[in-house]
Amino acid sequence: MGIITDERRQLLNPVDRVSEILFGLIMAVTIVGSLSIATAGRDEIGTVMWAALGCNLAWGLVDAVMYVVRIATERTRNQALARRIVQANASDAHGLITQALPDHIAAFVGTDELEGMRRRLLELDVDRLGVLRPRDFLEAFGVFAVVVVATFPVVVPFLLTDDVATAMHWSQAITLGMLFLAGFALGRHAGYAKPLRPGLAMAVFGAVLIAAVKALGG
């Protein structure tokens, strides 16, 4: 049913992984573009690079902490719901379970399935499940790592050339390419017949963001 037992086969599901990459890329390109305003006319390659990396380290840490908070909140809420279901009579329990299910699933679930879920909950010791598990902290570290690693391709051009303008152009091109791939991956995962469209949409979003930064003087 997923109310309590929510084990995941992968460390992070595809949506989580791609979303974190998107967050990291958008943060990095925004910071790099903003710093180009502050460092215009100066050869501050190190400033741009380390500021982008530092910002994503901080963002990755915040995102990891919020991931743990979200998991703990969802599990606490689900366990409270499970206790209500266990304490209710069969009819009321079925109603509670139906309300907890997504609409597109609840529409196909009958009395037998609801009763099976209720009986499964009756067999569980909800209080012994705990709110956080070791895997959750490993996943939070995965969130942190994905956000930080997504930054490196964006700052690599600043390591290869002393020309700020050239490095900026390459950085932006790499960002757009990675945004396209991320959007394409999300489109395929969602089952779009033409995943190129969400890929292009994500790249266009990145181009608009870069243009906005440039309009501010980047």
N, C-alpha and C positions, 0 to 999 in steps of 0.2 A: 504493500500500500504506500510506503514511502513516508508515512507519518512519523515513524520512529526509526525504522531500519533504512538508512539512507547511505549504505556503503557504495563507494564509487570504484569502478574497476581501474580507471586511469587516475594518475596523480592530480591532473587538472583536465577537465573536459575541454573539447575544442573551442567552445565559445569563451570559456575563461582564458585559455591560452592566447587566443587571437585578440580578445578584448584588452588584455594586459599589454600586448605588443602595441596595439593602437594607442593606448594611453601613453605608453613610453615614447612612442614616435611623436605624437602630437606635442607632448610636453617638451621633448628635446628640440624640435624644430621651432617651437615658440620661443624657448629660451635663447637658442642660437640666434634667431632673428632679432630678438629684443636686444641682445648684447651687441649685435652689430651696430645698433643705434648708438649705444654708449661708447663703443670703441672705434667709431668712424674716424678714419684718418690715422689710426695708430695700429701698430703691428702687434696686437694683443692676442695672438693665437692661443697661448696657454690659458688666458683668461676665459676665452670663449669655450674652449674644450672642457676645462675643469669646472666651470660654472654649470655647463650642461650636464656633465656627469654627476656633480654634486646635487643638482636639483633632482635628477632622477633617482639618486640614492635616497634622498629624503622622500620623494613621491613613492618609491617602492616600499619604503618602510611604513609609511602611512597606509598604503594600500594593503600591505600584509596584515597590519594591525586591524584594519577595518574588516578584512576577510575573516579573521578570527572572531571579531565582535559579531559579524553577521551570522556565522555558523552557530555561535553560542546563543544568540537571540532566537534563531529559528528552532534550534533543538529545545530550548527552554519552553517556547510556545507550543511545540509539538508534543512535548511530554505532558504539559498541562492539559492539552486536548486529549491525550491518551488516557489520562486519569479520569477525565470526565466521561469518556466512552466506557471505560471499565466499570465505573460506578453507576452508569445509567442502565435502564432496562433495554431490552433488545430493540424495540421500536425507536426509542430516543437515540440509542447508539447508532442505529442506521442513519438517522437524520444528521447526526454530527459528522459521521464519516462522509456522507454525501456532500455536505457543505465544505469539507476539507479538500475534496477532490477537485481538480480542474474541471470546468464545465464540459469540455469536449470529451472527457473520460467519464464523468458522472452520468452523462446521457446514455452511455452504453452499459452501465453497471446495474445489475438486477439485485433482487433480494438475496439470492444465494451467494453472490459475490460479497455483498455487504456483510452477511452473516459470517462468511469465511474470514473476512478481515477482522470482525469483532472477536471471533474466537482466537485468532492469532494474537491479538492484543491481550486477551485474557491470559495467554500462556507466558507473556513477557513480564519480567520484573522491571517495570519502568524506572524505579528509583535506583537500580543498579547500573543503568546504561551510561550514566554520566553525561555531562554537557560537552566537554571537549576531550578529544582523543589524540594520541601521538601523531596519527596521520594528519590531523587538522593543522598541526604546527609545521609538518613537513610540506603540506600544500601551501601554507602561508609563506614559507621560505621559497617555494616555487614561484609564487606570485612576485615576490621581491626580486628573484633572479631574472625572471622574464622581463620585468620592467627595466631593470638595469642593463641587461644584455641588449635589449632593443635599442639602447642609446648608442652603442658603439659604432654601428655602421654610419650613423649620422655624423659622428665626430671624426671618423677616420680621415676624411679629406683634409682636416686641419693638421693631421700628423704628416701628411705627404707633401704639403706645399706651404710656402711662406706667404703666398698671395691670398689675402683674406677674401677678396672678391671671388677668385677662382674656387677656393675651398667652399665658400658659401653656395655657389652655383651647384657644385657637385653634391654637397650635403643635401640641398633641396631636391635634386634629381633622385638621389638615393631614397630620400624620404617618400617621394611620390611613388617610386617603384615598390617600396615595401608596403605602403598603404594600399596600393592596387592588389598586391599579393594577399594581404590580410583580408581585404574585402572579398576577393575571389574565394579564399578559403571559407569565409563565413557563408558566402552564397552556396558553395558546394555542400557545406554541412547542413544548411537549411533546406536543401533540395531544390534550389532554383533551377529551372530548365536552362537558363542562360546566366551562369555565375559571373560571366564577364561584366554584366551590368552592375552588380553591387561592387565589383572591383573598380570599375571606372568611376562609380559614384563616390567611392572612398577617395580615389585619387583626385577627383574634382574638388571634393571637400578640402583635401590637403592643399591644393593649388589656391583655393579661395583663402584659406588660412594664411598661406605664405604671402599672398597678395595683400591681405589686410595688414600683416606685419610690415611689409615694404611700404605700404601707404603711410604708416606711422613713422617712417624714416629708416627702416631696416635695409 
